[in-house]
Amino acid sequence: MRSTAPGGRVRPAHPGDPKRIGPYRIIGRLGTGGMGTVHAALDPRGTRVAVKSVHLAQAQDPEFRARFRREVALSARVQGPCLVPVLAADTEAERPWLAAQYVPGPTLDRHLAAHGPLTGGSLYAFAAGTAQALSAIHRAGVVHRDVKPQNVILSPAGPRMLDFGIAHAADGTSVTRTGVMTGTPGWISPEHYRSGTTGPAGDLFAWGALVAHAATGRLPFGTGAPDVVAFRVMSGDPDLAGLPAPLREVVEAALAKDPAARPTAERAAGRCSALLAAEATQLLAAGLAPVAPTLAGDPIAAQWHLPAVDDPAWPSPPAAGRGRLLLAVTVGAAVLGGAVGGLLALPAASRDDGRAAAAPAVATPGNASRTTGTPTAPGPSADPKGATADGGPTLTTWRQARAALTPAEHDAHPSIGTGAWLDTGGGPGQDFALTFHQPRGEVYVTSTGPALDGGALREVARTVCLGLRHLRSAYPDLPYGTFVIVDTGRAAGPGIVWSDDFRTNTTCSASLTDRGTAGSSGAGTGGDTGRAAGRPGGQASDWYPAAGGLAVAKIPSSDADEIRVADRTATSIINEWNAGGSAAGGGRLGHENLAVGFDPAGRVMYVWAVKPLWDRTTREEWALRAARRACADLTSESARSAGWPYTRYAVFAEDASGGGEFLRWGTAGSCGD
């Protein structure tokens, strides 16, 4: 991507630029590159967003679209510190696009040109933050492939890495169809030059060059013709003169010619974080820095000494207020409806036609006597000490909770909110906010607007649990273990309506089902009760399918076994339904209105059909047949292949608007009537 002019990152829009992309209003340009244009945009609330729109030439290439679709899905599941989360994307638009959070500040190359190298604590914070970002990317199974100064923004809060995973979508394989090496000279690893190999070790090589460049202002392998730079990378020593000795040791290891000799991103992040802590300790001991409450919880921000920046080209931000909590799932990107295809939506924002983008509205089981999480009897607390008799949360502890301060707390919002928007059923006025009670280890989720009904509450609880578990994988020392949902929309006033330990609830089950009794009353959908757990005639009582899992299943798979099993199962269900006489009253099925997909995180195979005119009886009959076939196919595949990972199935009936309900779900191995 080319840099913009020194006066600010936002440049005027060009003639022919769109006025809107998806729900976003375009106000200018942030940059252009070989893949597309990055636009400065505002969402319906006035929040600043960066929207990347693909060039028309790439948009007309089916192979590019397939890569772009897959890479957007991968990028949406990356969560962690010093990253810029993907907010939404439409991979099936005429010109595919993706939207990311706008981060103020110059890119590293622009900062170096204007102010020179980073020094002291800011340099160590830069090294630690960018290594942590790569560690999070690699943990998610994604390779960045384009680590360079233009893809790191120096925000007022610390470095932020851009374009994780999208570089692969832009460049495709490491070598183009004509055999021309892609990438930026000086940031390509030796193995990439020799064989086209890319991987996490290649990212670490580029990271080492990036840190050296930030510390010295020089390219470690110099400048010149691409072939000259390539020769130096493959056979020469890097120029590391001027790096502080402790940091030089880490950078030298990252720049090893042999990828096996380089540290992992996690190890580099740990070493740089230790160096950052030592730098902070030295400053404190010398009396050069005040003791700040954020020092231990936010070491990068505490040592980051770059001024806040703003760009007058942006319209004034909206008045401060609590924004909508953007609820998410593990992979965190919903494909909205089989016909719509590619819209990955995070915010509850309008599309061009003004309708709210939402994942399928999922019917959930009715209330029962016990829960995995705890739906609390709402009511104010009279305990002045801020705890119930058993030490649980109260409205007093809720009021004591504070706003986010540490990096982990700031990342809690995108961790919960980078993914499918789950319509909680609260309507357009439903808003959420996060606050933190660190002494008690509690995260409070406050709902404002209409009161949460049972189905909405369970969906919110499951989503928050998944998001916080994902946050904990990025921050192993996260000092929180419990989340508490407070509903302020109740007629009786604010009340605590749910609490759960997200550390021990490993499946984030939020189904209101008696776990001690298989087939307990209340486990059914639409009034059905008493069905046996895990059998195709009913619903399992030990887990519940999620809208987010269904959204992930709708992302096209590239796995040969998944494609084979999905095609076999879908074809069998279609043929059995059409041949069984039921199609006469319920309408024929085909591959255009029935599909099968997989959610790797939940190990669930999803079957869904779009039949808006089915009545309840027809839906139930189809769901029973589909569940039997899904269960049988999963069982046979498990017997055929010991490595087959999917053990659960779920059947979903969808209407024309994208809403619908889960009718059957269970576990392979129990496929009786």
Wavefront OBJ file of the C-alpha trace (Angstrom):
o trace
v 0.000 0.000 0.000
v 1.299 3.450 -0.807
v 1.647 6.011 1.925
v -0.473 9.110 2.008
v 0.782 12.667 2.251
v 2.358 13.979 5.501
v -0.571 16.270 6.227
v -2.803 13.399 7.335
v -3.754 9.845 6.467
v -7.137 10.728 4.985
v -6.991 11.968 1.399
v -9.928 13.220 -0.680
v -12.036 10.627 -2.450
v -11.356 10.220 -6.160
v -13.962 10.703 -8.887
v -15.825 7.434 -9.242
v -15.197 6.295 -5.661
v -18.338 4.814 -4.090
v -20.418 6.905 -1.709
v -21.156 3.856 0.431
v -19.731 0.361 0.831
v -22.042 -1.931 2.765
v -23.262 0.024 5.795
v -20.312 2.429 5.686
v -20.293 6.004 4.357
v -17.089 6.786 2.469
v -15.437 10.117 3.312
v -12.023 9.740 1.659
v -9.073 7.482 0.970
v -6.435 6.072 3.281
v -4.285 4.443 0.604
v -4.124 2.298 -2.511
v -2.212 -0.813 -3.508
v -2.099 -3.702 -5.920
v -5.050 -5.432 -4.285
v -7.412 -2.510 -3.910
v -8.207 0.801 -2.278
v -8.526 1.460 1.439
v -11.264 3.997 2.134
v -11.822 6.123 5.202
v -15.417 5.542 6.261
v -17.965 6.031 9.028
v -20.426 3.461 10.315
v -24.032 4.482 11.081
v -22.978 5.581 14.590
v -20.209 7.806 13.248
v -17.394 5.470 14.291
v -14.274 5.631 12.127
v -13.644 2.555 9.984
v -11.132 1.542 7.302
v -12.784 -0.278 4.370
v -10.646 -2.134 1.839
v -12.339 -2.531 -1.545
v -10.839 -4.998 -4.024
v -9.879 -3.825 -7.514
v -12.340 -4.873 -10.209
v -9.722 -6.972 -12.038
v -9.206 -9.199 -8.991
v -12.926 -9.226 -8.250
v -13.573 -10.831 -11.642
v -11.135 -13.689 -10.922
v -13.010 -16.650 -9.347
v -9.769 -18.071 -7.929
v -8.992 -14.779 -6.221
v -12.497 -14.598 -4.772
v -12.136 -18.102 -3.315
v -8.815 -17.207 -1.690
v -10.176 -13.909 -0.437
v -13.207 -15.618 1.105
v -11.062 -18.129 2.950
v -8.507 -15.609 4.157
v -11.184 -13.221 5.445
v -12.653 -16.089 7.458
v -9.233 -16.941 8.884
v -8.435 -13.323 9.694
v -11.746 -12.835 11.470
v -10.835 -15.497 14.013
v -7.522 -13.873 14.972
v -7.747 -12.192 18.362
v -4.996 -10.744 20.490
v -3.004 -7.716 21.525
v -1.710 -5.104 19.082
v -3.953 -6.266 16.235
v -6.616 -4.446 14.243
v -9.758 -6.600 14.231
v -11.785 -7.272 11.102
v -15.276 -5.867 11.654
v -17.181 -7.031 8.599
v -16.703 -8.181 5.024
v -18.705 -9.052 1.935
v -16.800 -11.561 -0.155
v -19.636 -11.964 -2.672
v -20.175 -8.313 -3.536
v -19.433 -7.162 -7.082
v -16.242 -5.737 -5.611
v -15.455 -7.690 -2.432
v -14.598 -5.629 0.621
v -13.642 -5.896 4.241
v -13.895 -3.368 7.058
v -11.506 -3.006 9.973
v -11.297 -0.756 12.975
v -9.606 2.547 12.128
v -6.436 3.121 14.140
v -5.044 6.674 14.296
v -1.339 7.278 13.923
v 1.370 7.067 11.262
v 2.700 3.860 9.797
v 6.222 2.940 10.886
v 7.795 4.024 7.594
v 6.188 7.475 7.821
v 7.197 7.911 11.451
v 10.810 7.003 10.691
v 10.886 9.464 7.804
v 9.521 12.276 9.964
v 11.015 11.595 13.403
v 13.771 9.026 13.083
v 14.259 5.704 14.909
v 12.430 4.549 18.016
v 14.459 4.543 21.219
v 14.289 3.480 24.851
v 11.028 2.135 26.187
v 9.153 2.856 22.962
v 11.532 0.585 21.026
v 11.137 -2.280 23.498
v 7.362 -1.744 23.521
v 7.365 -1.861 19.709
v 9.297 -5.129 19.664
v 7.109 -6.726 22.343
v 3.814 -5.548 20.847
v 4.523 -6.654 17.284
v 5.843 -10.028 18.491
v 2.676 -10.507 20.572
v 0.578 -9.695 17.512
v 2.393 -12.317 15.423
v 2.069 -14.842 18.239
v -1.717 -14.352 18.265
v -1.848 -14.658 14.472
v 0.149 -17.883 14.470
v -1.917 -19.346 17.337
v -4.977 -18.978 15.129
v -3.298 -20.957 12.361
v -2.748 -17.905 10.147
v 0.492 -16.729 8.534
v 0.811 -12.979 7.988
v 3.097 -13.136 4.920
v 3.445 -9.375 4.600
v 5.210 -8.035 7.704
v 6.708 -4.663 6.745
v 6.751 -1.039 8.002
v 3.715 -0.033 5.934
v 1.652 -2.642 7.780
v 2.390 -1.396 11.308
v 0.629 1.676 12.701
v 2.125 3.517 15.659
v -1.084 4.368 17.492
v -1.194 6.467 20.684
v -1.689 3.231 22.667
v 1.069 1.174 21.045
v 1.926 -0.542 17.757
v -0.876 -2.155 15.780
v -0.250 -4.727 13.054
v -2.379 -4.579 9.911
v -3.404 -6.969 7.151
v -2.877 -10.247 9.007
v -3.811 -13.058 6.650
v -5.098 -10.699 3.968
v -1.678 -10.537 2.298
v -2.066 -14.196 1.360
v -5.419 -13.449 -0.208
v -3.942 -10.574 -2.163
v -0.874 -12.410 -3.406
v -2.187 -15.955 -3.582
v 0.667 -18.432 -3.528
v 4.246 -17.370 -2.976
v 4.924 -17.478 -6.709
v 2.586 -15.989 -9.303
v 1.288 -17.937 -12.281
v 4.076 -16.482 -14.437
v 6.731 -17.595 -11.959
v 7.461 -14.092 -10.651
v 8.239 -13.866 -6.958
v 5.778 -11.732 -5.000
v 6.523 -9.781 -1.852
v 8.510 -6.702 -0.869
v 12.327 -6.889 -1.256
v 14.013 -6.650 2.121
v 11.091 -8.312 3.909
v 11.246 -11.730 2.220
v 12.890 -14.642 4.051
v 15.765 -16.683 2.582
v 13.587 -19.792 2.233
v 10.958 -17.749 0.430
v 13.559 -16.647 -2.102
v 14.922 -20.166 -2.539
v 11.757 -22.244 -2.740
v 8.727 -20.028 -2.326
v 8.172 -21.454 1.187
v 6.196 -19.257 3.561
v 5.215 -19.922 7.152
v 5.452 -18.625 10.714
v 9.263 -18.734 10.574
v 9.165 -16.427 7.551
v 7.037 -13.984 9.527
v 9.676 -14.034 12.287
v 12.427 -13.247 9.815
v 10.470 -10.223 8.596
v 9.771 -9.261 12.226
v 13.495 -9.268 12.984
v 14.107 -6.973 10.021
v 11.198 -4.775 11.151
v 12.581 -4.293 14.668
v 16.052 -3.570 13.317
v 14.574 -0.997 10.938
v 12.573 0.629 13.757
v 15.702 0.858 15.935
v 18.113 2.195 13.306
v 16.072 3.675 10.479
v 18.083 1.485 8.089
v 17.086 -1.635 6.191
v 19.161 -4.478 7.673
v 20.009 -5.829 4.222
v 20.370 -2.450 2.572
v 18.715 -1.073 -0.546
v 19.241 -1.508 -4.255
v 18.015 -3.715 -7.067
v 15.725 -6.561 -5.937
v 18.201 -9.256 -6.992
v 20.999 -7.529 -5.048
v 18.853 -7.348 -1.900
v 17.856 -10.986 -2.393
v 21.512 -12.049 -2.549
v 22.265 -10.205 0.715
v 19.254 -11.780 2.428
v 20.299 -15.296 1.391
v 24.033 -15.014 2.033
v 24.947 -11.773 3.820
v 24.905 -10.632 7.433
v 22.328 -8.050 8.535
v 23.402 -4.564 9.561
v 22.389 -4.390 13.220
v 24.741 -1.657 14.384
v 22.985 0.587 16.875
v 20.567 -1.973 18.327
v 20.662 -2.211 22.123
v 22.622 -5.333 23.017
v 19.791 -7.273 24.749
v 17.406 -6.664 21.851
v 20.080 -7.408 19.271
v 20.341 -10.964 20.565
v 16.632 -11.606 19.873
v 16.752 -9.926 16.457
v 19.829 -11.878 15.373
v 18.074 -15.132 16.231
v 15.003 -14.079 14.254
v 17.192 -13.287 11.213
v 18.869 -16.713 11.142
v 19.177 -18.115 7.615
v 17.836 -21.486 8.762
v 14.133 -21.158 9.647
v 14.471 -23.977 12.187
v 16.969 -21.876 14.143
v 14.578 -18.954 14.613
v 12.487 -18.563 17.756
v 8.720 -18.821 17.605
v 6.729 -15.615 17.799
v 5.560 -16.629 21.271
v 9.142 -17.044 22.473
v 10.228 -13.758 20.892
v 7.255 -12.014 22.502
v 8.162 -13.440 25.899
v 11.781 -12.353 25.603
v 10.863 -8.844 24.422
v 8.264 -8.478 27.174
v 10.956 -9.356 29.722
v 13.280 -6.753 28.181
v 10.463 -4.202 28.305
v 9.876 -4.938 31.991
v 13.603 -4.600 32.708
v 13.665 -1.248 30.897
v 10.733 -0.022 32.985
v 12.427 -1.182 36.188
v 15.615 0.691 35.296
v 13.679 3.886 34.653
v 11.861 3.595 37.947
v 15.055 2.888 39.838
v 16.682 5.942 38.273
v 13.688 8.099 39.165
v 13.047 8.876 35.486
v 9.490 7.574 35.396
v 6.606 7.820 37.864
v 5.032 4.749 39.330
v 1.806 4.412 37.354
v -1.085 2.075 38.071
v -0.958 0.868 34.466
v 2.688 -0.193 34.614
v 2.096 -3.807 35.596
v -1.161 -4.325 33.710
v -0.262 -2.376 30.568
v 3.515 -2.457 30.107
v 3.419 -1.527 26.429
v 1.246 1.557 26.941
v 3.272 2.531 30.024
v 6.521 2.706 28.013
v 4.992 3.959 24.765
v 5.822 7.630 24.330
v 4.272 8.711 21.049
v 1.866 11.639 21.039
v -1.801 11.271 20.267
v -2.671 12.256 16.723
v -5.794 13.282 14.907
v -6.704 14.048 11.346
v -8.884 17.104 10.648
v -10.245 15.378 7.548
v -12.374 13.138 9.760
v -15.781 14.503 10.816
v -16.148 15.147 14.524
v -16.816 11.922 16.434
v -20.290 11.273 17.871
v -21.093 12.186 21.451
v -19.688 9.756 23.965
v -21.967 6.977 25.063
v -22.091 3.279 25.558
v -21.873 1.519 22.244
v -23.451 -1.730 21.297
v -21.550 -4.715 22.524
v -20.743 -6.639 19.385
v -21.403 -10.216 20.329
v -19.308 -12.894 18.663
v -18.441 -16.548 18.340
v -15.217 -18.499 18.137
v -14.276 -17.938 14.529
v -16.289 -14.789 14.586
v -17.631 -14.177 11.097
v -21.146 -14.955 9.917
v -22.120 -15.775 6.374
v -25.594 -14.361 6.295
v -27.938 -16.731 4.546
v -27.248 -19.162 1.707
v -28.457 -16.766 -0.970
v -26.603 -13.732 0.366
v -23.426 -15.751 0.751
v -20.517 -13.573 1.719
v -21.446 -10.874 4.215
v -19.448 -11.249 7.410
v -21.115 -8.928 9.864
v -20.035 -7.673 13.240
v -21.823 -4.419 13.972
v -25.574 -4.163 14.090
v -25.314 -1.786 11.170
v -27.534 -1.283 8.190
v -26.775 -2.504 4.714
v -27.359 -0.323 1.709
v -31.072 -1.051 1.795
v -31.312 0.077 5.399
v -32.072 -3.298 6.885
v -30.041 -4.495 9.849
v -27.493 -7.177 9.097
v -27.911 -10.166 11.392
v -27.034 -13.787 11.739
v -29.898 -16.276 11.774
v -32.327 -15.642 14.607
v -32.190 -18.960 16.388
v -34.955 -20.443 18.492
v -33.586 -21.802 21.766
v -34.964 -24.321 24.245
v -37.416 -23.304 26.876
v -36.596 -22.737 30.530
v -35.937 -25.581 32.902
v -34.781 -26.012 36.443
v -30.985 -25.941 36.241
v -28.308 -24.342 34.108
v -24.681 -24.671 33.205
v -24.400 -20.952 33.702
v -26.496 -19.445 36.447
v -29.600 -17.457 35.523
v -29.954 -15.504 38.723
v -33.210 -14.450 40.242
v -33.120 -10.727 39.390
v -33.310 -8.257 42.180
v -31.363 -5.549 43.955
v -28.899 -6.386 46.687
v -29.123 -4.920 50.140
v -25.684 -6.181 51.108
v -23.499 -3.105 51.760
v -20.340 -5.192 51.431
v -21.118 -5.882 47.804
v -21.666 -9.628 47.864
v -24.416 -12.096 48.492
v -24.308 -14.522 51.381
v -22.496 -17.041 49.175
v -20.071 -14.399 47.888
v -21.786 -14.014 44.520
v -22.151 -10.812 42.516
v -24.720 -8.165 43.397
v -25.813 -4.794 42.076
v -23.370 -3.257 44.534
v -20.412 -5.075 43.003
v -21.782 -4.208 39.562
v -21.741 -0.493 40.454
v -18.206 -0.853 41.799
v -16.922 -2.202 38.471
v -14.878 0.179 36.349
v -14.238 0.768 32.666
v -11.411 -0.971 30.785
v -7.868 0.090 31.684
v -5.428 -2.697 30.800
v -4.667 -4.072 27.303
v -6.525 -7.287 28.099
v -9.579 -5.338 29.241
v -9.503 -3.159 26.132
v -9.205 -6.310 24.000
v -12.209 -7.891 25.744
v -14.590 -5.863 23.607
v -13.142 -6.952 20.228
v -12.634 -10.490 21.516
v -16.337 -10.743 22.230
v -17.212 -8.552 19.281
v -15.151 -9.749 16.350
v -17.539 -12.074 14.658
v -21.113 -12.821 13.844
v -23.659 -10.347 15.136
v -26.101 -12.436 17.093
v -29.456 -10.721 17.171
v -30.419 -11.066 20.820
v -34.022 -10.332 20.093
v -33.931 -7.091 22.032
v -34.664 -4.920 19.036
v -32.866 -1.859 17.730
v -32.561 -0.294 21.176
v -30.640 -3.214 22.681
v -27.189 -2.020 23.823
v -24.443 -3.598 25.912
v -21.403 -2.355 27.831
v -18.469 -4.046 29.593
v -17.067 -3.120 33.012
v -14.520 -4.885 35.219
v -14.232 -5.748 38.921
v -10.654 -6.971 39.146
v -10.555 -7.722 42.910
v -13.480 -10.110 42.440
v -12.316 -11.398 39.048
v -15.644 -10.478 37.417
v -16.515 -9.021 34.008
v -19.920 -7.309 33.985
v -22.018 -7.229 30.803
v -24.714 -4.580 31.151
v -27.748 -4.711 28.872
v -29.783 -1.573 28.256
v -32.950 -1.341 26.229
v -35.717 -3.949 26.178
v -35.510 -6.693 28.787
v -33.770 -9.865 27.632
v -36.054 -12.833 27.086
v -34.887 -16.368 27.803
v -33.618 -17.164 24.322
v -31.782 -13.854 23.983
v -30.223 -14.259 27.428
v -28.863 -17.704 26.608
v -27.425 -16.513 23.307
v -25.738 -13.558 24.995
v -24.360 -15.803 27.755
v -22.900 -18.327 25.326
v -21.399 -15.631 23.131
v -19.770 -13.739 26.002
v -18.394 -17.007 27.385
v -16.825 -17.930 24.040
v -15.334 -14.472 23.617
v -13.814 -14.380 27.093
v -12.381 -17.884 26.721
v -10.750 -16.721 23.494
v -9.409 -13.632 25.271
v -7.909 -15.848 27.964
v -6.014 -17.825 25.299
v -4.335 -14.546 24.281
v -3.827 -13.438 27.906
v -3.106 -16.575 29.991
v -2.750 -14.455 33.130
v -6.129 -12.797 32.675
v -7.286 -11.972 36.217
v -10.959 -12.714 35.483
v -12.891 -15.945 35.640
v -16.567 -14.979 35.905
v -18.873 -12.949 33.726
v -22.077 -11.431 35.046
v -24.992 -10.210 32.917
v -27.002 -7.289 34.312
v -30.305 -6.446 32.637
v -31.360 -2.814 33.176
v -34.419 -3.108 30.940
v -36.554 -4.994 33.455
v -39.726 -3.316 34.661
v -38.600 -3.900 38.248
v -35.265 -2.185 37.641
v -31.721 -3.461 37.092
v -31.066 -7.040 38.079
v -28.365 -9.676 37.764
v -29.820 -12.278 35.411
v -26.847 -14.554 34.692
v -23.400 -15.423 36.034
v -20.994 -18.105 34.904
v -17.370 -19.198 35.283
v -16.080 -19.133 31.707
v -12.891 -20.976 32.739
v -14.687 -24.145 33.805
v -17.571 -23.998 31.308
v -15.342 -25.354 28.550
v -18.156 -25.777 25.994
v -19.841 -22.483 26.933
v -23.109 -24.354 27.188
v -25.953 -21.979 27.953
v -28.925 -24.250 27.428
v -31.468 -24.099 30.230
v -31.659 -27.857 30.598
v -31.531 -30.160 33.602
v -28.101 -31.738 33.115
v -28.897 -34.595 35.430
v -31.790 -35.999 33.401
v -31.557 -36.994 29.767
v -34.591 -35.894 27.865
v -35.783 -33.659 30.664
v -38.855 -31.546 30.234
v -38.241 -28.170 28.727
v -35.408 -29.237 26.446
v -37.534 -29.123 23.328
v -38.088 -26.386 20.802
v -41.537 -25.093 20.072
v -43.134 -26.921 22.975
v -41.666 -30.386 22.397
v -40.563 -32.129 25.598
v -39.162 -35.369 26.883
v -36.892 -36.277 23.949
v -33.881 -38.508 24.517
v -30.540 -36.738 24.613
v -28.272 -37.255 21.627
v -30.805 -39.171 19.484
v -32.062 -37.986 16.105
v -35.597 -37.881 17.422
v -34.795 -34.970 19.740
v -32.068 -32.768 21.138
v -28.956 -33.489 23.174
v -29.051 -32.201 26.720
v -25.297 -31.754 27.121
v -24.727 -29.185 24.371
v -26.620 -26.744 22.191
v -25.881 -25.662 18.596
v -25.032 -21.998 18.099
v -25.875 -19.450 15.440
v -22.180 -18.706 15.224
v -21.365 -22.346 14.516
v -23.928 -22.372 11.721
v -22.388 -19.185 10.338
v -18.951 -20.803 10.298
v -20.387 -23.893 8.599
v -21.607 -21.671 5.765
v -18.052 -20.598 4.953
v -17.005 -22.782 1.982
v -14.549 -25.481 3.025
v -11.323 -26.384 1.225
v -10.931 -29.712 3.074
v -11.401 -32.665 0.710
v -12.923 -34.957 3.355
v -15.362 -32.294 4.546
v -16.439 -31.612 0.955
v -16.887 -35.330 0.262
v -18.958 -36.012 3.389
v -21.026 -32.841 2.978
v -21.890 -33.696 -0.619
v -22.778 -37.287 0.280
v -24.985 -36.274 3.187
v -26.732 -33.446 1.331
v -27.384 -35.633 -1.708
v -28.754 -38.466 0.446
v -31.118 -36.162 2.343
v -32.351 -34.587 -0.881
v -32.944 -37.934 -2.612
v -34.621 -39.541 0.386
v -36.925 -36.568 0.892
v -37.914 -36.227 -2.748
v -38.473 -39.974 -3.117
v -40.414 -40.408 0.086
v -43.616 -38.662 -0.892
v -43.160 -35.772 1.537
v -41.951 -33.476 -1.221
v -45.449 -33.262 -2.646
v -46.753 -31.235 0.258
v -43.572 -29.655 1.471
v -41.843 -28.809 -1.784
v -38.893 -30.526 -3.395
v -35.389 -30.120 -2.086
v -32.242 -29.560 -4.112
v -28.702 -28.343 -3.637
v -29.940 -24.811 -4.185
v -31.966 -24.860 -0.933
v -30.238 -27.495 1.217
v -26.601 -27.607 2.269
v -24.212 -29.200 4.736
v -21.165 -27.572 6.349
v -18.801 -27.889 9.293
v -17.790 -25.884 12.364
v -14.268 -27.091 13.275
v -14.196 -25.360 16.666
v -17.389 -27.050 17.850
v -16.779 -30.268 15.880
v -20.320 -29.985 14.552
v -21.735 -30.860 11.146
v -24.631 -28.518 10.318
v -27.483 -29.327 7.934
v -29.751 -26.479 6.879
v -32.609 -26.052 4.444
v -34.316 -22.867 3.269
v -38.041 -23.646 2.998
v -40.158 -20.685 4.156
v -43.503 -22.322 3.328
v -43.063 -25.431 5.459
v -45.537 -25.794 8.272
v -44.524 -27.134 11.680
v -45.391 -30.749 10.867
v -43.402 -30.731 7.638
v -40.416 -29.101 9.311
v -40.435 -31.713 12.054
v -40.694 -34.576 9.571
v -37.824 -33.229 7.445
v -35.661 -32.531 10.490
v -36.130 -36.081 11.767
v -35.059 -37.572 8.438
v -32.133 -35.175 8.091
v -30.968 -35.918 11.636
v -31.054 -39.671 11.013
v -28.977 -39.304 7.858
v -26.515 -36.871 9.462
v -26.040 -39.114 12.472
v -25.535 -42.202 10.303
v -23.038 -40.501 8.006
v -21.001 -39.093 10.908
v -20.967 -42.498 12.597
v -19.833 -44.289 9.438
v -17.160 -41.671 8.712
v -15.822 -41.958 12.261
v -15.556 -45.722 11.817
v -13.864 -45.274 8.446
v -11.298 -42.695 9.564
v -9.792 -42.527 13.044
v -8.815 -38.901 12.459
v -12.306 -37.695 11.539
v -12.885 -34.823 14.009
v -16.655 -34.265 13.811
v -18.798 -35.963 16.439
v -21.943 -33.799 16.539
v -24.668 -32.764 14.117
v -27.380 -30.123 14.102
v -30.342 -29.566 11.796
v -31.617 -26.053 11.087
v -34.734 -24.946 9.198
v -34.265 -21.503 7.715
v -36.842 -19.107 6.318
v -36.429 -16.637 3.467
v -35.262 -13.812 5.758
v -32.381 -15.814 7.248
v -34.201 -16.555 10.500
v -35.194 -20.009 11.610
v -34.672 -22.573 14.331
v -32.607 -25.571 15.313
v -34.930 -28.577 15.309
v -32.622 -31.539 15.980
v -29.106 -31.963 17.294
v -27.142 -34.803 18.788
v -23.966 -36.868 18.902
v -22.847 -39.531 16.453
v -23.113 -43.131 17.602
v -26.738 -43.104 18.795
v -28.785 -43.141 15.621
v -31.870 -45.100 16.659
v -35.403 -43.873 16.088
l 1 2 3 4 5 6 7 8 9 10 11 12 13 14 15 16 17 18 19 20 21 22 23 24 25 26 27 28 29 30 31 32 33 34 35 36 37 38 39 40 41 42 43 44 45 46 47 48 49 50 51 52 53 54 55 56 57 58 59 60 61 62 63 64 65 66 67 68 69 70 71 72 73 74 75 76 77 78 79 80 81 82 83 84 85 86 87 88 89 90 91 92 93 94 95 96 97 98 99 100 101 102 103 104 105 106 107 108 109 110 111 112 113 114 115 116 117 118 119 120 121 122 123 124 125 126 127 128 129 130 131 132 133 134 135 136 137 138 139 140 141 142 143 144 145 146 147 148 149 150 151 152 153 154 155 156 157 158 159 160 161 162 163 164 165 166 167 168 169 170 171 172 173 174 175 176 177 178 179 180 181 182 183 184 185 186 187 188 189 190 191 192 193 194 195 196 197 198 199 200 201 202 203 204 205 206 207 208 209 210 211 212 213 214 215 216 217 218 219 220 221 222 223 224 225 226 227 228 229 230 231 232 233 234 235 236 237 238 239 240 241 242 243 244 245 246 247 248 249 250 251 252 253 254 255 256 257 258 259 260 261 262 263 264 265 266 267 268 269 270 271 272 273 274 275 276 277 278 279 280 281 282 283 284 285 286 287 288 289 290 291 292 293 294 295 296 297 298 299 300 301 302 303 304 305 306 307 308 309 310 311 312 313 314 315 316 317 318 319 320 321 322 323 324 325 326 327 328 329 330 331 332 333 334 335 336 337 338 339 340 341 342 343 344 345 346 347 348 349 350 351 352 353 354 355 356 357 358 359 360 361 362 363 364 365 366 367 368 369 370 371 372 373 374 375 376 377 378 379 380 381 382 383 384 385 386 387 388 389 390 391 392 393 394 395 396 397 398 399 400 401 402 403 404 405 406 407 408 409 410 411 412 413 414 415 416 417 418 419 420 421 422 423 424 425 426 427 428 429 430 431 432 433 434 435 436 437 438 439 440 441 442 443 444 445 446 447 448 449 450 451 452 453 454 455 456 457 458 459 460 461 462 463 464 465 466 467 468 469 470 471 472 473 474 475 476 477 478 479 480 481 482 483 484 485 486 487 488 489 490 491 492 493 494 495 496 497 498 499 500 501 502 503 504 505 506 507 508 509 510 511 512 513 514 515 516 517 518 519 520 521 522 523 524 525 526 527 528 529 530 531 532 533 534 535 536 537 538 539 540 541 542 543 544 545 546 547 548 549 550 551 552 553 554 555 556 557 558 559 560 561 562 563 564 565 566 567 568 569 570 571 572 573 574 575 576 577 578 579 580 581 582 583 584 585 586 587 588 589 590 591 592 593 594 595 596 597 598 599 600 601 602 603 604 605 606 607 608 609 610 611 612 613 614 615 616 617 618 619 620 621 622 623 624 625 626 627 628 629 630 631 632 633 634 635 636 637 638 639 640 641 642 643 644 645 646 647 648 649 650 651 652 653 654 655 656 657 658 659 660 661 662 663 664 665 666 667 668 669 670 671 672 673
